[in-house]
Amino acid sequence: MSILDQPINRLDGTPTTLGEITGGGPALLVNVASKCGLTPQYAGLEALQEELAGSGFTVVGLPCNQFLGQEPGTSEEIAEFCSATYGVTFPMTEKIEVNGEGRHPIYEELVRTPDEEGEAGDVQWNFEKFLIAADGTVVGRFRPRVEPDDPRLRDAVRALASSGRA
């Protein structure tokens, strides 16, 4: 089964799959948190979404409270914070776990992908980014401190969007 077929709920609780959320295009999956030092990355993620949405690309936020409780809010609080503070329009899922025994099946697949240094394994912190092709293939992993406007990330996203794998 592809990670695109994995069931997950939207932030509002509506059942769906990752494939339905991505709309059949490539996506950047990001475990997000509202009370983290990296939270300002929401602005860059939204800018990326706005710039490339016309090519079928989407950013998907997957809230996670596993890192020092930095995503403590309810779904409604998360939605309000993201909208009011950063103007987020990209889709968000329910709060999930990305590491450990309760790791969501989507992340079971994602963490197998090595980063630029060749290291796979657990998500290190909030705002770790995984780039997936339209078919669900994981094609890139960017650690939390890689900003959404980093040329390495942007070039990988643009290459994927223009490669026909979109």
Summary of the structure (lengths in Angstrom):
residues: 166
radius of gyration: 14.2
end to end distance: 19.6
largest distance: 39.7
contacts: 538
relative contact order: 0.21
helix: 32%
strand: 18%
